[in-house]
């Protein structure tokens, strides 16, 4: 029997390497980290600036790779919004995920307060992102790294600011996670509006990139979601 597949969608500025910290805790899954063009193994491809085009890119990747009767989709931050839209697309194609897991986001309709990033110069742009966490000090001291990642991050945050419409929903179970110190954590139950199935959520200590601090707990939640599929059949 084929192992259950876990498709992971990266956050803004991420790549296929973004979840390396999580993989050791999920050996029972086929661990499939997808990435958008312009970074990682797709660095020579053109960046995507339109949310729907980005969602279609991920949709086609999953459609080509899915082989297990049970597969989960997980996305953090930008990846969470893409995961919801892609799950919706897959359902319309009769390819139904077993579970949708999202983190680092309170869902569509919650104002993120980062719409003015395009007007910031490089220094101020990265200072704003540093406040969100997940960006080591050594990164900010390297002009070469800043120059390389700036266009990627600007493209991805453009996607964040032009995400899905609020009428998009799914029929699969949905689990949401957020860091207890995130700005919009009080609105995490907003995610319940986007599924007609079971909804659960959990808060973990930390800020926007709490997942880096709690890989074992995040992995346990993913495992728990998978196991619950069989109890609800």
C-alpha positions as CSV (number, residue, x, y, z in Angstrom):
1,X,0.0,0.0,0.0
2,X,1.3,3.4,-0.9
3,X,2.3,5.7,2.0
4,X,-0.1,8.7,2.6
5,X,1.2,11.7,0.8
6,X,1.7,15.1,2.4
7,X,1.9,18.0,0.0
8,X,3.4,21.1,1.6
9,X,3.1,24.7,0.3
10,X,5.8,27.2,1.3
11,X,5.4,30.6,2.9
12,X,6.4,33.9,1.1
13,X,10.1,33.7,0.1
14,X,10.1,29.9,0.7
15,X,11.1,27.0,-1.6
16,X,11.2,23.3,-1.7
17,X,13.7,23.4,1.1
18,X,11.5,25.3,3.5
19,X,10.2,22.3,5.4
20,X,13.5,20.4,5.9
21,X,13.1,21.0,9.6
22,X,9.8,19.1,9.6
23,X,10.6,16.1,7.4
24,X,12.5,14.0,10.1
25,X,9.3,13.8,12.2
26,X,7.1,12.6,9.3
27,X,8.8,9.5,8.0
28,X,5.5,7.6,7.6
29,X,4.4,10.1,4.9
30,X,5.6,10.6,1.3
31,X,6.9,14.2,2.0
32,X,6.3,16.4,-1.1
33,X,7.3,20.0,-0.8
34,X,6.1,22.0,-3.7
35,X,7.5,25.4,-4.8
36,X,6.5,28.3,-7.1
37,X,8.8,29.4,-9.9
38,X,11.8,31.6,-9.4
39,X,13.4,29.9,-6.4
40,X,14.9,26.6,-5.2
41,X,15.0,24.0,-8.0
42,X,12.9,26.3,-10.2
43,X,15.2,29.4,-9.8
44,X,15.6,29.8,-13.6
45,X,11.8,30.1,-14.1
46,X,9.9,33.4,-14.1
47,X,8.3,34.6,-10.9
48,X,4.6,34.6,-10.7
49,X,2.8,37.8,-9.6
50,X,-0.9,36.7,-9.9
51,X,-2.5,34.6,-7.2
52,X,-4.7,32.5,-9.5
53,X,-1.7,31.7,-11.7
54,X,0.2,30.6,-8.6
55,X,-2.6,28.4,-7.4
56,X,-2.9,26.8,-10.9
57,X,0.9,26.1,-10.8
58,X,0.5,24.2,-7.5
59,X,-2.7,22.5,-8.6
60,X,-1.0,21.0,-11.7
61,X,2.0,19.9,-9.6
62,X,-0.3,18.0,-7.2
63,X,-2.4,16.5,-10.0
64,X,0.7,15.1,-11.6
65,X,2.1,13.7,-8.3
66,X,-0.8,12.4,-6.4
67,X,-0.9,8.6,-6.3
68,X,-2.2,7.8,-2.8
69,X,-5.9,7.4,-2.0
70,X,-5.1,9.4,1.1
71,X,-3.3,12.7,0.8
72,X,-3.1,15.9,2.9
73,X,-2.3,19.5,2.0
74,X,-0.5,21.8,4.4
75,X,0.4,25.4,3.9
76,X,1.9,28.1,6.0
77,X,1.0,31.8,5.6
78,X,0.9,32.4,1.8
79,X,0.9,28.7,1.5
80,X,-2.2,28.5,3.6
81,X,-4.2,30.7,1.2
82,X,-2.8,28.8,-1.7
83,X,-3.7,25.5,0.0
84,X,-7.3,26.5,0.3
85,X,-7.6,27.6,-3.3
86,X,-5.8,24.5,-4.6
87,X,-8.0,22.2,-2.5
88,X,-11.0,23.9,-4.0
89,X,-9.5,23.3,-7.5
90,X,-8.7,19.7,-6.8
91,X,-12.3,19.0,-5.6
92,X,-13.7,20.5,-8.8
93,X,-11.5,18.0,-10.7
94,X,-12.7,15.1,-8.5
95,X,-9.4,14.8,-6.7
96,X,-10.3,15.2,-3.1
97,X,-7.7,15.7,-0.4
98,X,-8.3,13.9,2.9
99,X,-7.4,16.9,5.0
100,X,-6.4,20.5,4.7
101,X,-4.1,22.0,7.3
102,X,-3.2,25.7,7.5
103,X,-1.0,27.7,9.7
104,X,0.4,31.3,10.2
105,X,-2.8,32.9,8.9
106,X,-6.3,33.7,10.1
107,X,-7.7,33.1,6.6
108,X,-9.2,35.1,3.8
109,X,-10.9,38.3,4.8
110,X,-8.6,39.2,7.6
111,X,-6.6,42.4,6.9
112,X,-2.9,41.7,7.1
113,X,-1.7,45.3,7.2
114,X,1.2,44.8,4.8
115,X,-0.1,46.5,1.7
116,X,2.5,49.2,1.5
117,X,5.5,47.0,1.1
118,X,5.9,48.0,-2.6
119,X,6.7,51.5,-1.6
120,X,9.5,50.6,0.8
121,X,13.2,50.6,-0.1
122,X,15.2,47.5,0.4
123,X,16.3,48.3,4.0
124,X,12.8,49.2,5.3
125,X,11.3,46.3,3.4
126,X,13.4,43.8,5.2
127,X,13.0,45.5,8.5
128,X,9.3,45.0,8.2
129,X,9.7,41.3,7.4
130,X,12.2,40.9,10.2
131,X,9.5,41.9,12.7
132,X,7.4,38.9,11.5
133,X,10.2,36.6,12.6
134,X,11.8,33.7,10.7
135,X,14.6,35.9,9.3
136,X,18.0,35.3,10.9
137,X,20.3,38.3,11.7
138,X,23.0,36.9,9.5
139,X,20.6,37.0,6.5
140,X,20.1,40.8,7.0
141,X,23.9,41.4,7.0
142,X,24.4,39.8,3.6
143,X,23.8,42.2,0.7
144,X,24.1,39.3,-1.8
145,X,21.3,37.4,0.0
146,X,19.1,40.5,0.2
147,X,19.6,41.2,-3.5
148,X,18.7,37.6,-4.4
149,X,15.6,37.2,-2.2
150,X,14.2,40.7,-2.6
151,X,12.4,40.1,-5.9
152,X,11.2,36.7,-4.7
153,X,9.7,38.2,-1.5
154,X,8.2,41.2,-3.3
155,X,6.5,38.8,-5.8
156,X,5.2,36.5,-3.0
157,X,3.9,39.4,-0.9
158,X,2.1,40.6,-3.9
159,X,0.4,37.3,-4.0
160,X,-0.4,37.6,-0.2
161,X,-2.2,40.9,-0.9
162,X,-4.2,39.6,-3.8
163,X,-5.4,36.2,-2.4
164,X,-8.6,34.3,-2.9
165,X,-12.1,35.7,-2.7
166,X,-14.1,34.9,0.4
167,X,-16.7,32.7,-1.4
168,X,-14.1,30.0,-2.0
169,X,-14.6,27.0,0.2
170,X,-14.0,23.3,0.6
171,X,-15.8,20.2,1.7
172,X,-12.8,18.5,3.4
173,X,-11.9,18.7,7.1
174,X,-9.8,21.8,8.0
175,X,-7.3,22.2,10.8
176,X,-5.8,25.7,11.5
177,X,-2.7,26.5,13.6
178,X,-1.3,29.9,14.7
179,X,1.3,31.2,17.0
180,X,-0.1,32.6,20.2
181,X,1.7,35.9,19.6
182,X,0.6,36.5,16.1
183,X,-1.3,39.7,15.4
184,X,-4.6,38.2,14.2
185,X,-4.6,35.1,16.4
186,X,-7.9,36.0,18.0
187,X,-9.5,35.5,14.5
188,X,-8.3,32.0,13.9
189,X,-11.9,30.7,13.9
190,X,-12.4,32.7,10.7
191,X,-11.1,29.6,9.0
192,X,-14.3,27.7,9.9
193,X,-16.2,29.7,7.2
194,X,-14.2,28.0,4.5
195,X,-15.2,24.3,5.0
196,X,-18.5,22.5,5.3
197,X,-16.8,19.7,7.1
198,X,-15.1,19.4,10.5
199,X,-13.0,22.4,11.7
200,X,-10.5,22.4,14.6
201,X,-7.7,24.7,15.6
202,X,-4.7,24.9,18.0
203,X,-2.5,27.7,19.2
204,X,1.2,27.1,19.8
205,X,3.7,29.4,21.6
206,X,5.5,31.9,19.4
207,X,5.1,34.4,16.6
208,X,4.4,34.0,12.9
209,X,7.1,31.4,12.4
210,X,6.2,29.4,15.5
211,X,6.4,26.2,13.3
212,X,10.2,26.5,13.3
213,X,10.2,26.3,17.1
214,X,7.8,23.4,17.4
215,X,8.5,20.9,14.6
216,X,7.5,17.9,16.7
217,X,4.2,19.4,17.8
218,X,3.4,20.5,14.2
219,X,4.2,17.0,13.0
220,X,2.0,15.4,15.7
221,X,-0.9,17.6,14.6
222,X,-0.4,16.5,10.9
223,X,-0.3,12.8,12.0
224,X,-3.4,13.4,14.2
225,X,-5.3,14.8,11.2
226,X,-4.4,11.8,9.1
227,X,-5.5,9.3,11.7
228,X,-8.8,11.1,12.2
229,X,-9.7,10.4,8.6
230,X,-10.4,6.8,9.5
231,X,-12.4,7.5,12.6
232,X,-14.8,9.7,10.6
233,X,-15.5,7.3,7.8
